[in-house]
Amino acid sequence: MAKLPLSLNNFITNHCKYKTEENTLIESIIKTTKPDYFIAGTFYCVYVFDNEKLIKEISAGELVDGVYFKRQVDRKAVGDLASIENQFEFNLNFELDLDTFELTVDRSVIDKHKDTEKKARLVEKSSETKQTIFKRLINKIKKRYTANTHYVYWLTDLYLAGVEDVFNLVKRESMNVIANSKTPIVLTLLASLKEENNCMALRGDIQKMTILPDKEKEESTKKDIFYMKKQLFIVSALFLSMFGFSQGIAFEHGTWKEVLEKSKQTGKPIFVDVYTSWCGPCKRMSKEIFPLAEVGKVYNTHFICYQVDAEKGDGIEIAKKYIVEAYPTFLFIKADESLFSRSSGSMDAKSFIEIVNTTLADMNDPKPLVEWEKEYPLKKNDPMFILNYMEKRAKFGLPNAFLFDEYLKLIPNEKRTSDSIKEIYEKVAGELKINSFAYENFQKNITKFDNGLVNEILRSVVYHTTTEAARLKDEQMLAAVIVANDQLLGREEFPKDYPLPCVSSLESKEEIYKRYYQLTGETEKYLKYATDICNNKLMKISSDSLYKKDQKNIQLIQHLLTSDKGFASQDSTNLARTKTYFATAETFKVSAGLNSTAWTVFEKVSDINILKDALRWSNRALELTPKNPHWIITNANLLYKLGQKEEAINQGERALRFADKNNIGEYKDFEDNLLKMKAGEKTWE
């Protein structure tokens, strides 16, 4: 075995001494001859050494998760690398020129697989239409369950079947089953067969057909036959026996009014998962936690469970009534619609189950929130009552900034910067606005607060007051926001001992104006700032500089994994998310800025030249983040609005390939968008 040169030994000693079985900074080492080098491949970079020193550090040129050298071929070192951006399972071949140190990655194999994948999709599409899928499903049901089966449960993961011909097919087949049966059949169409199509009418038809006269009903009851009276009854146990799935949380699929009625009839309180289609933590809970048997056992036992999209249907009013401002939010509500507990955020199964104990204790609270609300007008001048009322509201995730203002006014000036007051500032920092008494007190005494809290308060005030100023169209309030933001920009954003990569989240003055005018709907003023930011800032940032920042960030994370036992001992899921985030944080920030602006231009603008600018921004966003379906659909819509229909449809189909099929609502939106393009309909208002 070749002896390692001193330079490489020093490198390993100084930079790679922290390693575990799973985390090693050096992935591979190769010794070359003529020229004589030792070359080390890490999980993101290449280092070339001679016996005395490090000669060259070479970036892989893309986000990678391992550089593996295999052998020397002439004056090149060859191997393969694992690319984070590669959607396929295989590694990519590369070669390193030992004279120029140029590293070349062979991406042709990806294109080959894309062609193969495309052909496979076409074959699948032509051979397996939506009707044949449903016919197979119907036949499966018929074979397994006789005509005397009391309940027929339709599999609804096939949400793509929400079109007229398939609804007619389902209706026709179900009528045939009913006609041949001497006992009632309950046909349940679940959430993914959208109610806004023919689903509700179909449910009504089936419901009428399954209600028997009293005499027949009495006879059937003796035979243990269950009937539907006022609403469809969902038999989740049958679904499990048919398709072999574990029993997680069984969510109701009726209206909010129906859920409240069921709560009254059963005496069970209601658990409501409030989500949005774009919320990542919501998707994680739905995909990883809600389906677990141990979670379902606890929640199905104690609650009637319900899910609502905060931006659609009943969810809009529910989110408004219970002041839902973060997602996911979990509401616990009695049949009289009174809220008795709440929680929010993504969590593991153990934590999600544990909140039930707290929730049930809250339900039996001798002084529920509604009683505090009744007392408030009578005791609003009592400082102790205000403090206790704030504590009660905090348990429900309700805002307290207005009560904090009142409390500060009730206490002496010298107590307004006490340790207990600072603790309250920490709790309400995310709610404060410029025109509040609490913010005025904060500015007067800013030197008495620690730097971290000052930054948190200023950041929150800038964000929320910009939104408030836009709602009121108050440019004087906006000017005060700019002053606060200048104050924030003049401070150190991260403490010196901050362990993680420092990825800034601050806005420039121009970005605040841009956000303000977008919210007010003043498109011309918005475009002035948006165009300047995109053309003169974001488009001028080189891809290489962003990749280097991301690589530096992921290197720091890798170092923490191998050197900080506390950091490395975190939950593996959280560690994976942290690594994934920092692997592209700087790149994503730029691409997201370009994409969001491009989308707004698509929605609001008809000027061809401005749309062409937006397409350039969208193209650049896709260069930086090529597989994001939202970025791709933005690009597709801009192409379509510019009259490039064929290219737009290609991009729309590509967006579907990368879209999350488990997010039914979002996937359906992508499908509808593509169908409009193919039909030549407008995709904008």
Secondary structure as GFF3:
##gff-version 3
##sequence-region A 1 685
A	DSSP	alpha_helix	6	15	.	.	.	ID=ss1
A	DSSP	beta_strand	26	32	.	.	.	ID=ss2
A	DSSP	beta_strand	37	42	.	.	.	ID=ss3
A	DSSP	beta_strand	45	49	.	.	.	ID=ss4
A	DSSP	beta_strand	54	59	.	.	.	ID=ss5
A	DSSP	beta_strand	64	73	.	.	.	ID=ss6
A	DSSP	beta_strand	76	83	.	.	.	ID=ss7
A	DSSP	beta_strand	92	97	.	.	.	ID=ss8
A	DSSP	beta_strand	103	105	.	.	.	ID=ss9
A	DSSP	alpha_helix	108	127	.	.	.	ID=ss10
A	DSSP	alpha_helix	130	144	.	.	.	ID=ss11
A	DSSP	beta_strand	151	153	.	.	.	ID=ss12
A	DSSP	three_ten_helix	159	161	.	.	.	ID=ss13
A	DSSP	alpha_helix	164	179	.	.	.	ID=ss14
A	DSSP	beta_strand	186	188	.	.	.	ID=ss15
A	DSSP	pi_helix	195	199	.	.	.	ID=ss16
A	DSSP	alpha_helix	200	209	.	.	.	ID=ss17
A	DSSP	alpha_helix	214	222	.	.	.	ID=ss18
A	DSSP	alpha_helix	236	243	.	.	.	ID=ss19
A	DSSP	beta_strand	251	252	.	.	.	ID=ss20
A	DSSP	alpha_helix	256	266	.	.	.	ID=ss21
A	DSSP	beta_strand	270	275	.	.	.	ID=ss22
A	DSSP	alpha_helix	280	284	.	.	.	ID=ss23
A	DSSP	pi_helix	285	289	.	.	.	ID=ss24
A	DSSP	alpha_helix	293	302	.	.	.	ID=ss25
A	DSSP	beta_strand	304	309	.	.	.	ID=ss26
A	DSSP	alpha_helix	314	321	.	.	.	ID=ss27
A	DSSP	beta_strand	329	333	.	.	.	ID=ss28
A	DSSP	beta_strand	339	344	.	.	.	ID=ss29
A	DSSP	alpha_helix	349	363	.	.	.	ID=ss30
A	DSSP	alpha_helix	369	379	.	.	.	ID=ss31
A	DSSP	alpha_helix	383	395	.	.	.	ID=ss32
A	DSSP	alpha_helix	401	410	.	.	.	ID=ss33
A	DSSP	three_ten_helix	413	415	.	.	.	ID=ss34
A	DSSP	alpha_helix	419	428	.	.	.	ID=ss35
A	DSSP	three_ten_helix	429	431	.	.	.	ID=ss36
A	DSSP	alpha_helix	437	444	.	.	.	ID=ss37
A	DSSP	three_ten_helix	446	448	.	.	.	ID=ss38
A	DSSP	alpha_helix	451	472	.	.	.	ID=ss39
A	DSSP	alpha_helix	475	489	.	.	.	ID=ss40
A	DSSP	alpha_helix	509	520	.	.	.	ID=ss41
A	DSSP	alpha_helix	523	536	.	.	.	ID=ss42
A	DSSP	three_ten_helix	538	540	.	.	.	ID=ss43
A	DSSP	alpha_helix	543	563	.	.	.	ID=ss44
A	DSSP	alpha_helix	565	568	.	.	.	ID=ss45
A	DSSP	alpha_helix	572	604	.	.	.	ID=ss46
A	DSSP	alpha_helix	608	624	.	.	.	ID=ss47
A	DSSP	alpha_helix	629	641	.	.	.	ID=ss48
A	DSSP	alpha_helix	645	658	.	.	.	ID=ss49
A	DSSP	alpha_helix	664	679	.	.	.	ID=ss50
###
